[in-house]
């Protein structure tokens, strides 16, 4: 019984966190020759501070290394 209660609380906490976070539509970017995480981030969020986007791109990619034709 305790496990189901804890699981229910965890689910509610997760849903509450999701409800307050802004929803961004998924995007796919095809890496071009010469692209960097910074240049891609500037394309994806031109009006914002790109540091958080660079961090997210690196996390999703697993590294800062990019190859032309790669889909992010």
Secondary structure as the mmCIF struct_conf table of DSSP 4:
data_model
#
loop_
_struct_conf.conf_type_id
_struct_conf.id
_struct_conf.beg_label_comp_id
_struct_conf.beg_label_asym_id
_struct_conf.beg_label_seq_id
_struct_conf.end_label_comp_id
_struct_conf.end_label_asym_id
_struct_conf.end_label_seq_id
HELX_RH_AL_P HELX_RH_AL_P1 UNK A 2 UNK A 20
BEND BEND1 UNK A 21 UNK A 21
HELX_LH_PP_P HELX_LH_PP_P1 UNK A 22 UNK A 23
STRN STRN1 UNK A 30 UNK A 30
HELX_LH_PP_P HELX_LH_PP_P2 UNK A 31 UNK A 32
TURN_TY1_P TURN_TY1_P1 UNK A 33 UNK A 34
HELX_RH_AL_P HELX_RH_AL_P2 UNK A 37 UNK A 44
TURN_TY1_P TURN_TY1_P2 UNK A 45 UNK A 47
BEND BEND2 UNK A 48 UNK A 48
BEND BEND3 UNK A 50 UNK A 50
HELX_RH_AL_P HELX_RH_AL_P3 UNK A 51 UNK A 61
BEND BEND4 UNK A 62 UNK A 64
TURN_TY1_P TURN_TY1_P3 UNK A 68 UNK A 69
STRN STRN2 UNK A 71 UNK A 71
#
